Amino acid sequence: MIPYVYFEYLRKREASRIVPILHHNAIDILTLACLTAIVPRAFQSPEDAPLTHGAEMVGLARWLCRCEQYEKALILFRRALDKNLRDDLMFKTTWDVARIEKKLGRDDAALTQYTELASGRNPFQLPALEELAKYYEHKERNYPMALEFTLTALSYLESEPLRRRKLRLERRLAKRSRSPRLLV
């Protein structure tokens, strides 16, 4: 609308019509000046960044993830989780923390986050259940636990990968129960 208002001002010479535009531009300039002071400091030392809102911390943490600065991102994600985030942002941030912990090979920390997400209704409940099933199948070789998570995931959504995992786990459990055990 700015061009329309400006051309109308040129035709009618009513300065009052462009006052909101000038105010908007002044606010933009002030905001940029403030950002110029905050942003470089935030990127140099995110843990000391003068950020007060959880959403700001999450935004900076996601940028750090893209730069593969995972430890710094985790600091900010955790700080953000201590703030009152909206539910959707809290669930996404918890998921992001779990993925980073997994990427860094810290399975216990990742499991804590996945378990939290799997325990209640949220957009990441199903993927968290799948991650738990994968962990218990491949890392722990705890097939009953992996099957339990798989069955829980299947109760929310039928999918071909989950059905294949279920069948594979059932075969492994059946094979294990048929194999003779040594008595000590």
MARSELO-306370 format. One record per residue (C-alpha): residue number from 0; residue in three letters; x, y, z. Coordinates in steps of 0.2 Angstrom, whole numbers. Layout:
NUM;ala;X;Y;Z .
...
This chain:
0;met;0;0;0 .
1;ile;15;12;2 .
2;pro;16;16;-17 .
3;tyr;-3;19;-17 .
4;val;-2;31;-2 .
5;tyr;13;40;-8 .
6;phe;5;43;-25 .
7;glu;-11;49;-17 .
8;tyr;0;61;-6 .
9;leu;8;68;-22 .
10;arg;-9;71;-30 .
11;lys;-18;78;-14 .
12;arg;-3;85;-4 .
13;glu;-10;78;12 .
14;ala;5;75;23 .
15;ser;-6;66;36 .
16;arg;-8;51;24 .
17;ile;11;47;25 .
18;val;14;49;43 .
19;pro;10;30;47 .
20;ile;23;26;33 .
21;leu;36;37;41 .
22;his;33;30;58 .
23;his;34;12;51 .
24;asn;51;16;43 .
25;ala;57;24;59 .
26;ile;53;9;69 .
27;asp;62;-2;56 .
28;ile;78;9;57 .
29;leu;78;8;76 .
30;thr;75;-11;76 .
31;leu;90;-13;64 .
32;ala;101;-3;75 .
33;cys;96;-14;90 .
34;leu;99;-30;80 .
35;thr;116;-23;75 .
36;ala;121;-23;94 .
37;ile;113;-40;98 .
38;val;116;-51;83 .
39;pro;135;-51;82 .
40;arg;136;-54;101 .
41;ala;124;-68;100 .
42;phe;133;-77;86 .
43;gln;150;-75;95 .
44;ser;145;-82;112 .
45;pro;127;-89;111 .
46;glu;127;-94;129 .
47;asp;130;-76;134 .
48;ala;118;-69;122 .
49;pro;106;-56;129 .
50;leu;91;-65;123 .
51;thr;76;-66;134 .
52;his;62;-75;124 .
53;gly;63;-94;121 .
54;ala;58;-92;103 .
55;glu;73;-81;100 .
56;met;84;-94;108 .
57;val;77;-108;97 .
58;gly;79;-97;81 .
59;leu;98;-94;85 .
60;ala;100;-113;90 .
61;arg;93;-119;74 .
62;trp;105;-107;64 .
63;leu;119;-114;74 .
64;cys;113;-132;70 .
65;arg;115;-127;51 .
66;cys;133;-122;55 .
67;glu;136;-139;64 .
68;gln;139;-130;81 .
69;tyr;129;-143;90 .
70;glu;135;-140;108 .
71;lys;131;-121;107 .
72;ala;114;-125;99 .
73;leu;111;-137;114 .
74;ile;114;-124;126 .
75;leu;102;-112;118 .
76;phe;89;-126;116 .
77;arg;90;-130;134 .
78;arg;88;-112;139 .
79;ala;73;-110;128 .
80;leu;65;-126;136 .
81;asp;66;-118;153 .
82;lys;56;-103;146 .
83;asn;37;-104;143 .
84;leu;37;-109;125 .
85;arg;21;-112;116 .
86;asp;17;-131;115 .
87;asp;21;-133;97 .
88;leu;38;-125;99 .
89;met;42;-134;115 .
90;phe;38;-151;106 .
91;lys;49;-146;91 .
92;thr;63;-140;102 .
93;thr;63;-156;112 .
94;trp;64;-166;96 .
95;asp;78;-155;90 .
96;val;88;-159;107 .
97;ala;85;-177;105 .
98;arg;91;-177;87 .
99;ile;107;-168;91 .
100;glu;110;-179;106 .
101;lys;108;-194;95 .
102;lys;120;-186;82 .
103;leu;133;-183;95 .
104;gly;132;-201;101 .
105;arg;124;-198;118 .
106;asp;111;-211;118 .
107;asp;105;-209;136 .
108;ala;102;-190;133 .
109;ala;93;-194;117 .
110;leu;82;-208;125 .
111;thr;77;-196;139 .
112;gln;70;-184;126 .
113;tyr;62;-197;115 .
114;thr;54;-205;130 .
115;glu;47;-188;135 .
116;leu;40;-185;118 .
117;ala;33;-203;117 .
118;ser;24;-202;133 .
119;gly;10;-189;128 .
120;arg;0;-183;113 .
121;asn;10;-172;102 .
122;pro;16;-171;84 .
123;phe;32;-180;88 .
124;gln;25;-194;98 .
125;leu;25;-206;83 .
126;pro;43;-203;77 .
127;ala;49;-203;95 .
128;leu;41;-221;97 .
129;glu;50;-226;81 .
130;glu;66;-220;87 .
131;leu;64;-229;104 .
132;ala;60;-245;94 .
133;lys;75;-243;83 .
134;tyr;86;-240;98 .
135;tyr;80;-255;108 .
136;glu;81;-266;92 .
137;his;98;-261;86 .
138;lys;108;-255;101 .
139;glu;101;-264;116 .
140;arg;95;-279;106 .
141;asn;80;-279;118 .
142;tyr;68;-286;106 .
143;pro;53;-287;118 .
144;met;55;-268;122 .
145;ala;57;-264;103 .
146;leu;41;-273;99 .
147;glu;32;-264;113 .
148;phe;37;-247;106 .
149;thr;33;-253;88 .
150;leu;15;-260;93 .
151;thr;12;-243;102 .
152;ala;17;-234;87 .
153;leu;6;-245;76 .
154;ser;-9;-242;87 .
155;tyr;-8;-223;82 .
156;leu;-4;-226;64 .
157;glu;-3;-241;52 .
158;ser;12;-240;41 .
159;glu;22;-252;30 .
160;pro;39;-249;39 .
161;leu;31;-251;56 .
162;arg;23;-268;50 .
163;arg;39;-274;43 .
164;arg;48;-269;60 .
165;lys;34;-279;69 .
166;leu;36;-294;59 .
167;arg;55;-294;60 .
168;leu;54;-292;79 .
169;glu;42;-306;81 .
170;arg;53;-318;70 .
171;arg;68;-313;81 .
172;leu;58;-317;97 .
173;ala;51;-333;90 .
174;lys;69;-338;84 .
175;arg;76;-334;101 .
176;ser;62;-344;110 .
177;arg;66;-360;100 .
178;ser;85;-359;102 .
179;pro;91;-371;116 .
180;arg;98;-361;131 .
181;leu;113;-367;140 .
182;leu;110;-371;159 .
183;val;123;-365;170 .
